[in-house]
Amino acid sequence: MEVLALYIDENILALLYGIGCAACGFYIHKNYFSKSRDEIVSDTIEYLCEQGFVKHNWDENGEIVLHPYKK
């Protein structure tokens, strides 16, 4: 009895693998690196404030107010 054999041309198989890899890369990029520039800047400023690198206080709206450095 002959084993079920499915023949796919190796060029077509390489094309399908390439399309699959490109799709996976696109969705990984879309999910992991989808933060907007405003979110990144906001997270950075909050981190610097929490670690004590910049002088700041919180206003009544819960927003960060940065104080300028004076010599």
mmCIF file as gemmi writes it, N, C-alpha and C atoms, coordinates in Angstrom:
data_model
loop_
_atom_site.group_PDB
_atom_site.id
_atom_site.type_symbol
_atom_site.label_atom_id
_atom_site.label_alt_id
_atom_site.label_comp_id
_atom_site.label_asym_id
_atom_site.label_entity_id
_atom_site.label_seq_id
_atom_site.pdbx_PDB_ins_code
_atom_site.Cartn_x
_atom_site.Cartn_y
_atom_site.Cartn_z
_atom_site.occupancy
_atom_site.B_iso_or_equiv
_atom_site.pdbx_formal_charge
_atom_site.auth_seq_id
_atom_site.auth_asym_id
_atom_site.pdbx_PDB_model_num
ATOM 1 N N . MET Axp A 1 ? 0.839 -1.176 0 1 0 ? 1 A 1
ATOM 2 C CA . MET Axp A 1 ? 0 0 0 1 0 ? 1 A 1
ATOM 3 C C . MET Axp A 1 ? 0.884 1.24 0 1 0 ? 1 A 1
ATOM 4 N N . GLU Axp A 2 ? 0.534 2.155 -0.813 1 0 ? 2 A 1
ATOM 5 C CA . GLU Axp A 2 ? 1.345 3.369 -0.953 1 0 ? 2 A 1
ATOM 6 C C . GLU Axp A 2 ? 0.976 4.368 0.141 1 0 ? 2 A 1
ATOM 7 N N . VAL Axp A 3 ? 2.011 4.975 0.721 1 0 ? 3 A 1
ATOM 8 C CA . VAL Axp A 3 ? 1.793 5.992 1.744 1 0 ? 3 A 1
ATOM 9 C C . VAL Axp A 3 ? 1.262 7.25 1.065 1 0 ? 3 A 1
ATOM 10 N N . LEU Axp A 4 ? 0.303 7.867 1.713 1 0 ? 4 A 1
ATOM 11 C CA . LEU Axp A 4 ? -0.278 9.083 1.154 1 0 ? 4 A 1
ATOM 12 C C . LEU Axp A 4 ? 0.82 10.135 1.01 1 0 ? 4 A 1
ATOM 13 N N . ALA Axp A 5 ? 1.088 10.541 -0.182 1 0 ? 5 A 1
ATOM 14 C CA . ALA Axp A 5 ? 2.137 11.513 -0.45 1 0 ? 5 A 1
ATOM 15 C C . ALA Axp A 5 ? 1.515 12.756 -1.062 1 0 ? 5 A 1
ATOM 16 N N . LEU Axp A 6 ? 1.875 13.888 -0.492 1 0 ? 6 A 1
ATOM 17 C CA . LEU Axp A 6 ? 1.399 15.159 -1.009 1 0 ? 6 A 1
ATOM 18 C C . LEU Axp A 6 ? 2.626 15.91 -1.522 1 0 ? 6 A 1
ATOM 19 N N . TYR Axp A 7 ? 2.664 16.145 -2.797 1 0 ? 7 A 1
ATOM 20 C CA . TYR Axp A 7 ? 3.817 16.808 -3.376 1 0 ? 7 A 1
ATOM 21 C C . TYR Axp A 7 ? 3.507 18.282 -3.579 1 0 ? 7 A 1
ATOM 22 N N . ILE Axp A 8 ? 4.333 19.113 -2.966 1 0 ? 8 A 1
ATOM 23 C CA . ILE Axp A 8 ? 4.251 20.551 -3.176 1 0 ? 8 A 1
ATOM 24 C C . ILE Axp A 8 ? 5.613 20.993 -3.68 1 0 ? 8 A 1
ATOM 25 N N . ASP Axp A 9 ? 5.603 21.749 -4.726 1 0 ? 9 A 1
ATOM 26 C CA . ASP Axp A 9 ? 6.853 22.25 -5.291 1 0 ? 9 A 1
ATOM 27 C C . ASP Axp A 9 ? 7.606 23.048 -4.228 1 0 ? 9 A 1
ATOM 28 N N . GLU Axp A 10 ? 8.903 22.87 -4.163 1 0 ? 10 A 1
ATOM 29 C CA . GLU Axp A 10 ? 9.676 23.538 -3.109 1 0 ? 10 A 1
ATOM 30 C C . GLU Axp A 10 ? 9.669 25.054 -3.225 1 0 ? 10 A 1
ATOM 31 N N . ASN Axp A 11 ? 9.507 25.6 -4.398 1 0 ? 11 A 1
ATOM 32 C CA . ASN Axp A 11 ? 9.402 27.052 -4.548 1 0 ? 11 A 1
ATOM 33 C C . ASN Axp A 11 ? 8.095 27.575 -3.963 1 0 ? 11 A 1
ATOM 34 N N . ILE Axp A 12 ? 7.017 26.84 -4.179 1 0 ? 12 A 1
ATOM 35 C CA . ILE Axp A 12 ? 5.737 27.239 -3.605 1 0 ? 12 A 1
ATOM 36 C C . ILE Axp A 12 ? 5.777 27.102 -2.089 1 0 ? 12 A 1
ATOM 37 N N . LEU Axp A 13 ? 6.391 26.034 -1.609 1 0 ? 13 A 1
ATOM 38 C CA . LEU Axp A 13 ? 6.526 25.836 -0.166 1 0 ? 13 A 1
ATOM 39 C C . LEU Axp A 13 ? 7.349 26.964 0.463 1 0 ? 13 A 1
ATOM 40 N N . ALA Axp A 14 ? 8.428 27.377 -0.175 1 0 ? 14 A 1
ATOM 41 C CA . ALA Axp A 14 ? 9.239 28.485 0.332 1 0 ? 14 A 1
ATOM 42 C C . ALA Axp A 14 ? 8.436 29.788 0.338 1 0 ? 14 A 1
ATOM 43 N N . LEU Axp A 15 ? 7.634 29.995 -0.684 1 0 ? 15 A 1
ATOM 44 C CA . LEU Axp A 15 ? 6.785 31.177 -0.752 1 0 ? 15 A 1
ATOM 45 C C . LEU Axp A 15 ? 5.766 31.178 0.39 1 0 ? 15 A 1
ATOM 46 N N . LEU Axp A 16 ? 5.143 30.029 0.645 1 0 ? 16 A 1
ATOM 47 C CA . LEU Axp A 16 ? 4.167 29.933 1.736 1 0 ? 16 A 1
ATOM 48 C C . LEU Axp A 16 ? 4.829 30.165 3.093 1 0 ? 16 A 1
ATOM 49 N N . TYR Axp A 17 ? 6.016 29.61 3.3 1 0 ? 17 A 1
ATOM 50 C CA . TYR Axp A 17 ? 6.746 29.851 4.552 1 0 ? 17 A 1
ATOM 51 C C . TYR Axp A 17 ? 7.105 31.332 4.693 1 0 ? 17 A 1
ATOM 52 N N . GLY Axp A 18 ? 7.52 31.954 3.604 1 0 ? 18 A 1
ATOM 53 C CA . GLY Axp A 18 ? 7.856 33.379 3.638 1 0 ? 18 A 1
ATOM 54 C C . GLY Axp A 18 ? 6.661 34.244 3.987 1 0 ? 18 A 1
ATOM 55 N N . ILE Axp A 19 ? 5.512 33.939 3.388 1 0 ? 19 A 1
ATOM 56 C CA . ILE Axp A 19 ? 4.298 34.695 3.694 1 0 ? 19 A 1
ATOM 57 C C . ILE Axp A 19 ? 3.894 34.482 5.147 1 0 ? 19 A 1
ATOM 58 N N . GLY Axp A 20 ? 4 33.245 5.629 1 0 ? 20 A 1
ATOM 59 C CA . GLY Axp A 20 ? 3.673 32.955 7.023 1 0 ? 20 A 1
ATOM 60 C C . GLY Axp A 20 ? 4.579 33.689 7.993 1 0 ? 20 A 1
ATOM 61 N N . CYS Axp A 21 ? 5.873 33.719 7.705 1 0 ? 21 A 1
ATOM 62 C CA . CYS Axp A 21 ? 6.828 34.431 8.571 1 0 ? 21 A 1
ATOM 63 C C . CYS Axp A 21 ? 6.566 35.932 8.551 1 0 ? 21 A 1
ATOM 64 N N . ALA Axp A 22 ? 6.249 36.468 7.384 1 0 ? 22 A 1
ATOM 65 C CA . ALA Axp A 22 ? 5.955 37.897 7.295 1 0 ? 22 A 1
ATOM 66 C C . ALA Axp A 22 ? 4.697 38.243 8.081 1 0 ? 22 A 1
ATOM 67 N N . ALA Axp A 23 ? 3.678 37.397 8.007 1 0 ? 23 A 1
ATOM 68 C CA . ALA Axp A 23 ? 2.449 37.639 8.757 1 0 ? 23 A 1
ATOM 69 C C . ALA Axp A 23 ? 2.708 37.575 10.258 1 0 ? 23 A 1
ATOM 70 N N . CYS Axp A 24 ? 3.486 36.58 10.7 1 0 ? 24 A 1
ATOM 71 C CA . CYS Axp A 24 ? 3.817 36.473 12.128 1 0 ? 24 A 1
ATOM 72 C C . CYS Axp A 24 ? 4.6 37.698 12.597 1 0 ? 24 A 1
ATOM 73 N N . GLY Axp A 25 ? 5.568 38.134 11.822 1 0 ? 25 A 1
ATOM 74 C CA . GLY Axp A 25 ? 6.349 39.319 12.181 1 0 ? 25 A 1
ATOM 75 C C . GLY Axp A 25 ? 5.493 40.568 12.261 1 0 ? 25 A 1
ATOM 76 N N . PHE Axp A 26 ? 4.556 40.7 11.348 1 0 ? 26 A 1
ATOM 77 C CA . PHE Axp A 26 ? 3.669 41.865 11.358 1 0 ? 26 A 1
ATOM 78 C C . PHE Axp A 26 ? 2.835 41.893 12.635 1 0 ? 26 A 1
ATOM 79 N N . TYR Axp A 27 ? 2.251 40.753 13.008 1 0 ? 27 A 1
ATOM 80 C CA . TYR Axp A 27 ? 1.39 40.733 14.188 1 0 ? 27 A 1
ATOM 81 C C . TYR Axp A 27 ? 2.181 40.861 15.48 1 0 ? 27 A 1
ATOM 82 N N . ILE Axp A 28 ? 3.398 40.342 15.521 1 0 ? 28 A 1
ATOM 83 C CA . ILE Axp A 28 ? 4.249 40.556 16.699 1 0 ? 28 A 1
ATOM 84 C C . ILE Axp A 28 ? 4.561 42.043 16.827 1 0 ? 28 A 1
ATOM 85 N N . HIS Axp A 29 ? 4.918 42.691 15.742 1 0 ? 29 A 1
ATOM 86 C CA . HIS Axp A 29 ? 5.202 44.129 15.764 1 0 ? 29 A 1
ATOM 87 C C . HIS Axp A 29 ? 3.964 44.918 16.173 1 0 ? 29 A 1
ATOM 88 N N . LYS Axp A 30 ? 2.819 44.54 15.641 1 0 ? 30 A 1
ATOM 89 C CA . LYS Axp A 30 ? 1.58 45.259 15.919 1 0 ? 30 A 1
ATOM 90 C C . LYS Axp A 30 ? 1.198 45.165 17.396 1 0 ? 30 A 1
ATOM 91 N N . ASN Axp A 31 ? 1.39 44.009 18.01 1 0 ? 31 A 1
ATOM 92 C CA . ASN Axp A 31 ? 0.978 43.815 19.398 1 0 ? 31 A 1
ATOM 93 C C . ASN Axp A 31 ? 1.995 44.347 20.402 1 0 ? 31 A 1
ATOM 94 N N . TYR Axp A 32 ? 3.272 44.103 20.197 1 0 ? 32 A 1
ATOM 95 C CA . TYR Axp A 32 ? 4.27 44.451 21.192 1 0 ? 32 A 1
ATOM 96 C C . TYR Axp A 32 ? 4.789 45.881 21.067 1 0 ? 32 A 1
ATOM 97 N N . PHE Axp A 33 ? 4.788 46.434 19.89 1 0 ? 33 A 1
ATOM 98 C CA . PHE Axp A 33 ? 5.364 47.759 19.691 1 0 ? 33 A 1
ATOM 99 C C . PHE Axp A 33 ? 4.317 48.774 19.266 1 0 ? 33 A 1
ATOM 100 N N . SER Axp A 34 ? 3.094 48.621 19.74 1 0 ? 34 A 1
ATOM 101 C CA . SER Axp A 34 ? 2.017 49.477 19.281 1 0 ? 34 A 1
ATOM 102 C C . SER Axp A 34 ? 1.798 50.703 20.162 1 0 ? 34 A 1
ATOM 103 N N . LYS Axp A 35 ? 2.644 50.91 21.174 1 0 ? 35 A 1
ATOM 104 C CA . LYS Axp A 35 ? 2.475 52.094 22.015 1 0 ? 35 A 1
ATOM 105 C C . LYS Axp A 35 ? 2.742 53.355 21.202 1 0 ? 35 A 1
ATOM 106 N N . SER Axp A 36 ? 1.929 54.343 21.44 1 0 ? 36 A 1
ATOM 107 C CA . SER Axp A 36 ? 2.13 55.593 20.723 1 0 ? 36 A 1
ATOM 108 C C . SER Axp A 36 ? 3.264 56.39 21.382 1 0 ? 36 A 1
ATOM 109 N N . ARG Axp A 37 ? 3.741 57.364 20.689 1 0 ? 37 A 1
ATOM 110 C CA . ARG Axp A 37 ? 4.837 58.193 21.187 1 0 ? 37 A 1
ATOM 111 C C . ARG Axp A 37 ? 4.441 58.911 22.48 1 0 ? 37 A 1
ATOM 112 N N . ASP Axp A 38 ? 3.184 59.35 22.573 1 0 ? 38 A 1
ATOM 113 C CA . ASP Axp A 38 ? 2.722 60.038 23.774 1 0 ? 38 A 1
ATOM 114 C C . ASP Axp A 38 ? 2.756 59.117 24.998 1 0 ? 38 A 1
ATOM 115 N N . GLU Axp A 39 ? 2.369 57.862 24.822 1 0 ? 39 A 1
ATOM 116 C CA . GLU Axp A 39 ? 2.411 56.907 25.932 1 0 ? 39 A 1
ATOM 117 C C . GLU Axp A 39 ? 3.847 56.656 26.387 1 0 ? 39 A 1
ATOM 118 N N . ILE Axp A 40 ? 4.756 56.546 25.439 1 0 ? 40 A 1
ATOM 119 C CA . ILE Axp A 40 ? 6.161 56.292 25.769 1 0 ? 40 A 1
ATOM 120 C C . ILE Axp A 40 ? 6.743 57.468 26.548 1 0 ? 40 A 1
ATOM 121 N N . VAL Axp A 41 ? 6.479 58.696 26.102 1 0 ? 41 A 1
ATOM 122 C CA . VAL Axp A 41 ? 6.981 59.893 26.784 1 0 ? 41 A 1
ATOM 123 C C . VAL Axp A 41 ? 6.366 60 28.176 1 0 ? 41 A 1
ATOM 124 N N . SER Axp A 42 ? 5.077 59.752 28.285 1 0 ? 42 A 1
ATOM 125 C CA . SER Axp A 42 ? 4.386 59.817 29.57 1 0 ? 42 A 1
ATOM 126 C C . SER Axp A 42 ? 4.949 58.785 30.558 1 0 ? 42 A 1
ATOM 127 N N . ASP Axp A 43 ? 5.157 57.556 30.082 1 0 ? 43 A 1
ATOM 128 C CA . ASP Axp A 43 ? 5.725 56.523 30.945 1 0 ? 43 A 1
ATOM 129 C C . ASP Axp A 43 ? 7.143 56.879 31.388 1 0 ? 43 A 1
ATOM 130 N N . THR Axp A 44 ? 7.928 57.471 30.495 1 0 ? 44 A 1
ATOM 131 C CA . THR Axp A 44 ? 9.302 57.86 30.828 1 0 ? 44 A 1
ATOM 132 C C . THR Axp A 44 ? 9.318 58.963 31.883 1 0 ? 44 A 1
ATOM 133 N N . ILE Axp A 45 ? 8.48 59.97 31.725 1 0 ? 45 A 1
ATOM 134 C CA . ILE Axp A 45 ? 8.427 61.067 32.694 1 0 ? 45 A 1
ATOM 135 C C . ILE Axp A 45 ? 7.964 60.555 34.051 1 0 ? 45 A 1
ATOM 136 N N . GLU Axp A 46 ? 6.963 59.679 34.07 1 0 ? 46 A 1
ATOM 137 C CA . GLU Axp A 46 ? 6.488 59.123 35.338 1 0 ? 46 A 1
ATOM 138 C C . GLU Axp A 46 ? 7.576 58.31 36.022 1 0 ? 46 A 1
ATOM 139 N N . TYR Axp A 47 ? 8.339 57.541 35.26 1 0 ? 47 A 1
ATOM 140 C CA . TYR Axp A 47 ? 9.436 56.759 35.83 1 0 ? 47 A 1
ATOM 141 C C . TYR Axp A 47 ? 10.502 57.668 36.425 1 0 ? 47 A 1
ATOM 142 N N . LEU Axp A 48 ? 10.878 58.716 35.696 1 0 ? 48 A 1
ATOM 143 C CA . LEU Axp A 48 ? 11.895 59.644 36.198 1 0 ? 48 A 1
ATOM 144 C C . LEU Axp A 48 ? 11.427 60.334 37.479 1 0 ? 48 A 1
ATOM 145 N N . CYS Axp A 49 ? 10.145 60.671 37.549 1 0 ? 49 A 1
ATOM 146 C CA . CYS Axp A 49 ? 9.604 61.287 38.76 1 0 ? 49 A 1
ATOM 147 C C . CYS Axp A 49 ? 9.596 60.305 39.927 1 0 ? 49 A 1
ATOM 148 N N . GLU Axp A 50 ? 9.187 59.079 39.689 1 0 ? 50 A 1
ATOM 149 C CA . GLU Axp A 50 ? 9.138 58.081 40.753 1 0 ? 50 A 1
ATOM 150 C C . GLU Axp A 50 ? 10.522 57.751 41.289 1 0 ? 50 A 1
ATOM 151 N N . GLN Axp A 51 ? 11.542 57.794 40.439 1 0 ? 51 A 1
ATOM 152 C CA . GLN Axp A 51 ? 12.894 57.473 40.857 1 0 ? 51 A 1
ATOM 153 C C . GLN Axp A 51 ? 13.633 58.674 41.448 1 0 ? 51 A 1
ATOM 154 N N . GLY Axp A 52 ? 13.024 59.849 41.404 1 0 ? 52 A 1
ATOM 155 C CA . GLY Axp A 52 ? 13.617 61.036 42.006 1 0 ? 52 A 1
ATOM 156 C C . GLY Axp A 52 ? 14.624 61.765 41.139 1 0 ? 52 A 1
ATOM 157 N N . PHE Axp A 53 ? 14.583 61.57 39.836 1 0 ? 53 A 1
ATOM 158 C CA . PHE Axp A 53 ? 15.537 62.231 38.945 1 0 ? 53 A 1
ATOM 159 C C . PHE Axp A 53 ? 15.126 63.659 38.593 1 0 ? 53 A 1
ATOM 160 N N . VAL Axp A 54 ? 13.845 63.984 38.717 1 0 ? 54 A 1
ATOM 161 C CA . VAL Axp A 54 ? 13.363 65.33 38.412 1 0 ? 54 A 1
ATOM 162 C C . VAL Axp A 54 ? 12.499 65.828 39.567 1 0 ? 54 A 1
ATOM 163 N N . LYS Axp A 55 ? 12.489 67.163 39.746 1 0 ? 55 A 1
ATOM 164 C CA . LYS Axp A 55 ? 11.638 67.76 40.772 1 0 ? 55 A 1
ATOM 165 C C . LYS Axp A 55 ? 10.235 67.915 40.203 1 0 ? 55 A 1
ATOM 166 N N . HIS Axp A 56 ? 9.244 67.505 40.98 1 0 ? 56 A 1
ATOM 167 C CA . HIS Axp A 56 ? 7.872 67.539 40.492 1 0 ? 56 A 1
ATOM 168 C C . HIS Axp A 56 ? 6.904 67.551 41.667 1 0 ? 56 A 1
ATOM 169 N N . ASN Axp A 57 ? 5.661 67.817 41.358 1 0 ? 57 A 1
ATOM 170 C CA . ASN Axp A 57 ? 4.561 67.585 42.285 1 0 ? 57 A 1
ATOM 171 C C . ASN Axp A 57 ? 3.328 67.272 41.461 1 0 ? 57 A 1
ATOM 172 N N . TRP Axp A 58 ? 2.277 66.819 42.131 1 0 ? 58 A 1
ATOM 173 C CA . TRP Axp A 58 ? 1.035 66.455 41.463 1 0 ? 58 A 1
ATOM 174 C C . TRP Axp A 58 ? 0.02 67.565 41.698 1 0 ? 58 A 1
ATOM 175 N N . ASP Axp A 59 ? -0.69 67.982 40.657 1 0 ? 59 A 1
ATOM 176 C CA . ASP Axp A 59 ? -1.723 68.999 40.834 1 0 ? 59 A 1
ATOM 177 C C . ASP Axp A 59 ? -3.05 68.334 41.202 1 0 ? 59 A 1
ATOM 178 N N . GLU Axp A 60 ? -4.1 69.156 41.341 1 0 ? 60 A 1
ATOM 179 C CA . GLU Axp A 60 ? -5.402 68.628 41.779 1 0 ? 60 A 1
ATOM 180 C C . GLU Axp A 60 ? -6.062 67.707 40.752 1 0 ? 60 A 1
ATOM 181 N N . ASN Axp A 61 ? -5.628 67.768 39.495 1 0 ? 61 A 1
ATOM 182 C CA . ASN Axp A 61 ? -6.174 66.895 38.452 1 0 ? 61 A 1
ATOM 183 C C . ASN Axp A 61 ? -5.411 65.582 38.336 1 0 ? 61 A 1
ATOM 184 N N . GLY Axp A 62 ? -4.368 65.41 39.143 1 0 ? 62 A 1
ATOM 185 C CA . GLY Axp A 62 ? -3.569 64.187 39.089 1 0 ? 62 A 1
ATOM 186 C C . GLY Axp A 62 ? -2.496 64.209 38.019 1 0 ? 62 A 1
ATOM 187 N N . GLU Axp A 63 ? -2.205 65.383 37.498 1 0 ? 63 A 1
ATOM 188 C CA . GLU Axp A 63 ? -1.169 65.508 36.472 1 0 ? 63 A 1
ATOM 189 C C . GLU Axp A 63 ? 0.147 65.921 37.117 1 0 ? 63 A 1
ATOM 190 N N . ILE Axp A 64 ? 1.235 65.551 36.48 1 0 ? 64 A 1
ATOM 191 C CA . ILE Axp A 64 ? 2.567 65.872 36.987 1 0 ? 64 A 1
ATOM 192 C C . ILE Axp A 64 ? 2.931 67.291 36.572 1 0 ? 64 A 1
ATOM 193 N N . VAL Axp A 65 ? 3.444 68.074 37.527 1 0 ? 65 A 1
ATOM 194 C CA . VAL Axp A 65 ? 3.949 69.41 37.251 1 0 ? 65 A 1
ATOM 195 C C . VAL Axp A 65 ? 5.453 69.37 37.499 1 0 ? 65 A 1
ATOM 196 N N . LEU Axp A 66 ? 6.242 69.608 36.45 1 0 ? 66 A 1
ATOM 197 C CA . LEU Axp A 66 ? 7.698 69.59 36.56 1 0 ? 66 A 1
ATOM 198 C C . LEU Axp A 66 ? 8.208 70.972 36.942 1 0 ? 66 A 1
ATOM 199 N N . HIS Axp A 67 ? 9.236 71.029 37.783 1 0 ? 67 A 1
ATOM 200 C CA . HIS Axp A 67 ? 9.834 72.288 38.211 1 0 ? 67 A 1
ATOM 201 C C . HIS Axp A 67 ? 11.174 72.468 37.522 1 0 ? 67 A 1
ATOM 202 N N . PRO Axp A 68 ? 11.458 73.675 37.035 1 0 ? 68 A 1
ATOM 203 C CA . PRO Axp A 68 ? 12.745 73.902 36.368 1 0 ? 68 A 1
ATOM 204 C C . PRO Axp A 68 ? 13.903 73.862 37.352 1 0 ? 68 A 1
ATOM 205 N N . TYR Axp A 69 ? 15.051 73.508 36.852 1 0 ? 69 A 1
ATOM 206 C CA . TYR Axp A 69 ? 16.268 73.446 37.644 1 0 ? 69 A 1
ATOM 207 C C . TYR Axp A 69 ? 16.872 74.847 37.728 1 0 ? 69 A 1
ATOM 208 N N . LYS Axp A 70 ? 17.148 75.295 38.938 1 0 ? 70 A 1
ATOM 209 C CA . LYS Axp A 70 ? 17.774 76.608 39.127 1 0 ? 70 A 1
ATOM 210 C C . LYS Axp A 70 ? 19.138 76.416 39.764 1 0 ? 70 A 1
ATOM 211 N N . LYS Axp A 71 ? 20.129 77.126 39.238 1 0 ? 71 A 1
ATOM 212 C CA . LYS Axp A 71 ? 21.495 77.027 39.779 1 0 ? 71 A 1
ATOM 213 C C . LYS Axp A 71 ? 21.648 77.9 40.995 1 0 ? 71 A 1
